[in-house]
Amino acid sequence: DASIDQSEVLNRIVSSVCTLLTKDE
């Protein structure tokens, strides 16, 4: 879908990173 907002993509990336960081501990 080309209608996906960049903010939406960034949000998903940030969420994934946060999950990985919290899972690392």
Residue pairs with C-beta under 8 A, 6 or more apart in sequence:
none
